[in-house]
Amino acid sequence: MSVEIRKMRKDDLQRALALLAAWNMAPRPPTAEIPDPERASLNIDNSFVALHDGKLVGVASYIVLDKETAETASLAVAKTCQGLGVGYLLQKARL
């Protein structure tokens, strides 16, 4: 299986959010029930996508906490591509 890993682009955002939502990992805006969610947005500059045959099949991102510290945030792979090393490639890219 040939997989391309690259930085996320604006036109990837909706597909990436849909993939994260499938795993209940999508960022959420603040609500009355959850006024301070763990993540309220997905920063495109800090995100990577995996593509197979032009289709987005994975996403990974990180959060910059300060000048010297970042935290891995989300990692999701389409069910059809699990077990094929896509998550590993995304993890390598974001590190």
C-alpha positions in Angstrom: 0.0 0.0 0.0 1.4 3.4 -1.0 0.7 6.2 1.5 1.7 9.8 1.2 2.2 11.8 4.4 2.2 15.5 4.2 1.4 18.7 6.1 -2.4 19.4 6.2 -3.8 21.9 3.9 -7.0 24.0 4.3 -8.9 21.8 1.8 -8.1 18.7 4.0 -9.7 20.2 7.1 -13.3 18.9 6.7 -12.2 15.4 5.8 -9.7 15.3 8.7 -12.4 16.5 11.2 -14.8 13.9 9.9 -12.2 11.1 10.4 -11.5 12.4 13.9 -15.2 12.5 14.7 -15.6 8.9 13.7 -13.2 8.1 16.6 -14.8 10.7 18.9 -11.6 12.7 18.8 -12.7 15.8 16.9 -12.1 19.2 18.6 -15.3 20.7 20.2 -16.3 24.2 20.8 -17.0 25.2 24.4 -20.5 24.5 25.6 -22.5 25.0 28.9 -21.8 21.3 29.8 -18.1 21.5 28.8 -17.0 25.1 29.1 -13.3 24.2 28.7 -12.9 21.3 26.3 -9.5 19.7 25.9 -9.4 21.0 22.3 -11.6 23.6 20.6 -9.9 23.6 17.2 -7.5 21.8 14.9 -4.4 23.9 13.9 -3.7 23.1 10.3 -0.1 24.2 10.7 0.4 21.6 13.4 -1.3 18.7 11.5 -0.4 16.0 9.1 -2.5 13.9 6.8 -2.1 10.5 5.2 -3.3 9.9 1.7 -3.9 6.7 -0.2 -5.0 7.0 -3.9 -5.8 10.6 -3.2 -8.1 9.8 -0.4 -7.5 11.1 3.2 -7.0 8.0 5.3 -5.3 9.4 8.4 -4.6 12.5 10.5 -2.3 13.4 13.3 -1.6 16.7 15.1 0.2 18.3 18.0 -0.3 21.3 20.2 2.4 23.8 21.0 2.4 24.5 24.7 5.4 27.0 24.8 8.7 27.7 23.0 10.2 24.4 24.1 7.2 22.1 24.6 4.6 20.4 22.4 2.1 17.7 23.0 0.8 15.1 20.6 -2.9 15.6 20.2 -4.9 13.5 17.8 -4.2 10.5 15.7 -6.8 8.7 13.7 -6.7 6.2 10.8 -9.6 5.1 8.6 -10.8 1.7 9.6 -10.0 0.4 6.1 -6.3 1.2 6.6 -5.7 0.1 10.2 -2.8 -2.3 10.7 -1.0 -1.1 7.6 1.5 1.3 9.3 -0.4 4.5 8.6 -0.5 5.6 12.2 3.3 4.9 12.6 4.1 7.1 9.6 1.9 9.9 10.9 3.5 9.6 14.4 7.0 9.9 12.8 5.9 12.9 10.8 4.5 14.8 13.8 7.6 14.1 16.0 
